[in-house]
Amino acid sequence: MAYVKPDAVIEQMVQAGTAKAHLAIHDLLLRGFLSGALLGFATTLALTGTIQTGVGIVGALLFPVGFVIIVLLGLELVTGNFALVPLAVMEGRSSLGQLLANWGWVFVGNLIGGMFYAWLFSLTLTPEAAMAKQIVGIAEAKTLGYAHGGAHGVVTVLSKAILCNWMVTLGVVMALTSQSTTGKIAAMWLPILTFFAQGFEHSVVNMCVIPAGMILGAKVSMTDWWLWNQIPVTLGNVAGGLVFTALALYLTHKKGEVALNAYAHGEPMASVVGQPGGAGRGYLPEHSPAMAPSPKG
């Protein structure tokens, strides 16, 4: 399936982050709106599967549908941008102001899209429907459940948010490891299934499911939503995507790219052996000068 090696994936991440940082505001809002709504579709699809079968893993298997559509259509999901756009800034291809603008406008677009889907979907339900009861219970658990835990609740929600976007941003990265559509779908499905199956906290999913629960009768206030979920989850998502995916992969594989470039320009192997990303870590290109036969041999 035309596998793309990690060093090349990192460069693709930087290029994607650069392109996203330079998008116009109306594109960020529109693409963000569509992504928020599509994750709403995926969430209610997952809940439908769980309710019909009584098996939670079924919902997790279905949920990545929405993420796949978003990635393949090149839409904007703020949680993915928490990993991609910072790399463009680190490489000097965009500014901090562009990063903040991207995150801000995409967040707004995702929020509007998620809330719109929540409102429209709620019109299809009656308060007695199993789906309605499920959504109300989830909305209360995601807000009042943490509030009842106090400080421990804050630690819990932050931890779930970090773990969530560690996986979600890996989904973005995994999509870059293949050049075929089938390969992209298979690769990104794995980490998305992983986060959803374990009940981790995704800020954009919550932009739909919590408002939907409030519309359907959950005893959740706007303060409960934002103080005990949306704000801490967003902060945790930033940390998970930025630190454990973007920076971690960049720091290890970008060094490998530097070593490969050194080989390509004819630097002696001894100058990079043992250096981070050098031959001591197995980065010896097949056709590098170091592998070429000597004039005498």
NORDA-V179774 format. One record per run of one state. SS is the DSSP state (alpha for helix, beta for strand, coil for the rest). FROM is the first residue (numbers start at 1). LEN is the number of residues. Records with the same first field share a line. If there is no record, write none. Layout:
SS = FROM-LEN  FROM-LEN
//
This chain:
coil = 1-2  4-2  22-3  54-2  73-5  91-5  123-7  142-2  150-1  176-2  179-2  198-5  216-6  265-4  272-7  282-7  292-6
beta = 3-1  178-1
alpha = 6-16  25-29  56-17  78-13  96-27  130-12  144-6  151-25  181-17  203-13  222-43  269-3  279-3  289-3
//
